[in-house]
Amino acid sequence: EVQLVQSGAEVKKPGESLKISCEASGYSFTSYWIGWVRQMPGKGLEWLGIIYPGDSDTRYGPSFEGQITISADRSTSTAYLQWSSLEASDSAIYYCARRRVVVGLTSGFDSWGQGTLVTVSS
Amino acid sequence: DIVMTQSPLTLPVTPGEPASISCRSSQSLQQSDGYNYLEWYLQKPGQSPQLLIYLASNRASGVPDRFSGSGSGTDFTLEISRVEAEDVGVYYCMQGLQTGLTFGPGTKVDLK
């Protein structure tokens, strides 16, 4: 069974750093992209970026380049999303999701994590 | 960035009746391979999003056949042939053509 299990809720202060995780199981971690999606309170979905653990190819959404870092550890089948200095506006639920792309063709984000709630408040 | 729009933004539905959601992109989502890189997701209340449709018209694994996707270029439609109570939630379209993936604003579907 394919599973993406995310780390637990976090409460942080502005200026602090944070790294949340997404542990994959039930499939070949290096054969699928892992994307990150943000959902601010009461709002819609926003795509942050994506990584291919097979070769660590990483892409970022234009609004998020330089604001976040996405990484992956093949040895533990875990993807990460991190911030060096949080702001209150980073408060949101963050989802990871896997995406298959073969010869350019995609079958969508077909499996999602349960979400990690990040609260940034002084 | 490719901008995605959806209509309507809210859709009251009656169980057993059909329903339809429209999605439009600011530029064509059709690649030279002929495929349209448009996906549909449903986020049920309190849950993570789930994939319904990819490449505009392909149902994801396990998705009931009452859901269908159509369209090409810049205009797409998600149709539910007979709405069931479990179909309530927010439906999002998303373009997968350009990195810098973008979602539509969402259409909230609830029961009348």
Chai-1 contact restraints between the chains, C-beta under 6 A:
chainA,res_idxA,chainB,res_idxB,connection_type,confidence,min_distance_angstrom,max_distance_angstrom,comment,restraint_id
A,G44,B,P105,contact,1.0,0.0,6.0,A-B,restraint_1
A,G44,B,G106,contact,1.0,0.0,6.0,A-B,restraint_2
A,L45,B,Y92,contact,1.0,0.0,6.0,A-B,restraint_3
A,L45,B,F103,contact,1.0,0.0,6.0,A-B,restraint_4
A,W47,B,L101,contact,1.0,0.0,6.0,A-B,restraint_5
A,R59,B,T99,contact,1.0,0.0,6.0,A-B,restraint_6
A,G61,B,G100,contact,1.0,0.0,6.0,A-B,restraint_7
A,P62,B,G100,contact,1.0,0.0,6.0,A-B,restraint_8
A,Y95,B,S48,contact,1.0,0.0,6.0,A-B,restraint_9
A,T106,B,G96,contact,1.0,0.0,6.0,A-B,restraint_10
A,S107,B,Y54,contact,1.0,0.0,6.0,A-B,restraint_11
A,G108,B,E39,contact,1.0,0.0,6.0,A-B,restraint_12
A,G108,B,L51,contact,1.0,0.0,6.0,A-B,restraint_13
A,G108,B,Y54,contact,1.0,0.0,6.0,A-B,restraint_14
A,F109,B,L51,contact,1.0,0.0,6.0,A-B,restraint_15
A,D110,B,L51,contact,1.0,0.0,6.0,A-B,restraint_16
A,W112,B,S48,contact,1.0,0.0,6.0,A-B,restraint_17
A,W112,B,P49,contact,1.0,0.0,6.0,A-B,restraint_18
A,G115,B,S48,contact,1.0,0.0,6.0,A-B,restraint_19
